[in-house]
Amino acid sequence: MKVLGSGSYGKVFLAENKEDRSMKIAIKVMNKLQMSDEDLLGLRREVTIMQQVDHPNIVKYFETYDDKKYIYLCMELCSGGDLFKKITDRGKPMSEKEVSIIMEKLLKALQHCHSQGIIHRDIKPENIVYGKEDEIKFIDFGFAVISKKKKANLDV
């Protein structure tokens, strides 16, 4: 429907479900021809990680499609902007209560990730966004890894 943002390998689009036009999602479209084998491997790792995390404060992953040229990641739409923009646009500091509410949600999301053996490794205000009803969510698991200890347990 429209471009929501862009990055190194592609763009994020607003889209709607064909069967249910009221359901809006975000689709991250990346050009595989511009990505190295290492980048593609990292993207596969990111998708695997996003499939494992299911938490109200982590962006929800739906599915992936690909063709010869592009990879399409379908995810929950978080149209409320990122935390960095919220902080810089408001013109005054957040109250201690506001910060404590945000931190509690983010720490619960991180605790969930860590319980799955997932380490985000790119925590910054730009990777924290607002979804429906101002719910705060982590995004961008591109640098995330599964801990070696967890990998060892999964291999058994």
C-alpha positions in Angstrom: 0.0 0.0 0.0 2.8 2.4 0.9 6.4 2.5 2.0 6.9 2.7 5.8 10.7 2.8 5.8 13.9 1.6 4.1 17.2 0.0 4.9 20.4 -1.4 3.4 18.7 -4.2 1.4 15.2 -3.1 0.9 12.0 -1.4 2.1 9.2 -2.0 4.6 5.7 -1.7 3.2 2.3 -1.4 4.7 0.1 -4.2 3.3 -3.3 -5.6 4.0 -4.6 -9.2 4.1 -6.5 -10.1 0.9 -9.2 -12.1 2.8 -9.5 -9.6 5.6 -8.8 -6.0 4.4 -9.0 -4.7 8.0 -5.9 -6.7 8.9 -2.8 -4.5 8.2 0.7 -5.9 8.3 4.3 -4.8 7.6 6.2 -6.6 4.8 9.9 -6.2 4.7 11.1 -6.7 1.1 14.8 -7.4 0.6 16.6 -7.8 -2.7 18.5 -11.1 -2.5 20.8 -10.0 -5.4 22.2 -7.2 -3.2 22.9 -9.6 -0.4 26.0 -11.7 0.2 25.8 -15.3 1.2 26.7 -14.2 4.7 23.9 -11.7 4.7 21.4 -14.4 3.5 22.6 -16.7 6.2 22.1 -14.0 8.8 18.6 -13.4 7.5 17.8 -17.1 7.8 19.0 -16.9 11.4 16.9 -13.8 12.1 13.8 -15.6 10.7 14.5 -18.7 12.8 14.8 -16.6 15.9 11.7 -14.6 15.2 9.8 -17.9 14.8 10.9 -18.9 18.3 10.0 -15.7 20.2 6.3 -15.2 21.0 5.8 -12.4 23.5 3.5 -9.3 23.6 6.5 -7.0 23.6 8.2 -8.5 20.6 7.1 -7.8 17.1 5.1 -10.8 15.8 6.5 -12.7 12.8 3.9 -14.3 10.5 5.7 -15.8 7.5 8.3 -15.5 4.8 8.0 -15.7 1.0 10.7 -15.5 -1.6 11.2 -15.6 -5.3 14.3 -15.4 -7.5 15.0 -11.8 -6.6 13.3 -10.9 -3.3 12.6 -12.1 0.2 9.4 -11.0 1.9 9.1 -11.0 5.7 5.5 -10.6 6.9 5.3 -9.1 10.4 3.0 -7.4 12.8 2.4 -3.7 11.9 3.8 -1.3 14.5 2.8 2.1 13.2 3.4 4.1 16.4 7.0 5.1 15.6 10.1 4.2 17.4 11.1 5.1 21.0 13.9 7.4 19.8 11.5 9.5 17.9 9.0 9.6 20.8 11.7 10.7 23.2 13.1 13.4 20.9 9.8 14.7 19.7 8.1 15.2 23.0 10.2 18.2 24.1 10.3 17.2 27.7 11.8 14.3 29.7 9.7 11.2 30.4 8.5 10.8 33.9 10.0 8.1 36.1 6.6 6.3 36.0 6.6 6.3 32.2 10.2 5.0 32.0 9.5 2.3 34.6 6.5 1.0 32.6 8.5 0.9 29.4 11.5 -0.8 31.1 9.3 -3.4 32.8 7.8 -4.4 29.4 11.2 -4.5 27.7 12.9 -6.4 30.5 10.1 -9.0 30.4 10.6 -9.4 26.6 14.4 -9.8 27.1 13.8 -12.3 29.9 11.6 -14.3 27.5 14.3 -14.1 24.8 17.0 -15.2 27.2 14.8 -18.1 28.4 14.9 -19.3 24.7 18.7 -18.8 24.6 18.3 -15.8 22.3 20.5 -12.7 22.7 19.3 -9.6 20.8 22.6 -7.7 20.7 21.2 -4.5 19.1 19.1 -2.9 21.9 18.6 0.8 21.1 15.7 3.2 21.1 15.4 2.8 17.3 14.7 -0.9 17.7 11.9 -0.4 20.1 8.6 0.6 18.5 5.0 1.3 19.4 2.3 -1.0 18.2 -1.5 -1.0 18.7 -2.7 0.9 21.7 0.8 2.2 22.4 2.1 -1.3 23.2 5.9 -1.2 23.2 7.8 -3.9 21.2 11.3 -5.0 20.3 12.1 -5.3 16.6 15.1 -6.1 14.4 16.6 -9.4 15.4 19.3 -9.1 12.6 22.2 -9.2 15.1 20.5 -11.7 17.4 22.1 -15.1 18.1 21.2 -18.3 19.8 23.6 -18.9 22.7 26.0 -21.8 22.3 24.6 -23.4 25.5 21.1 -23.3 24.1 22.4 -24.7 20.7 24.0 -27.6 22.5 20.7 -28.4 24.3 18.8 -28.2 21.0 21.3 -30.6 19.3 20.7 -33.4 21.9 
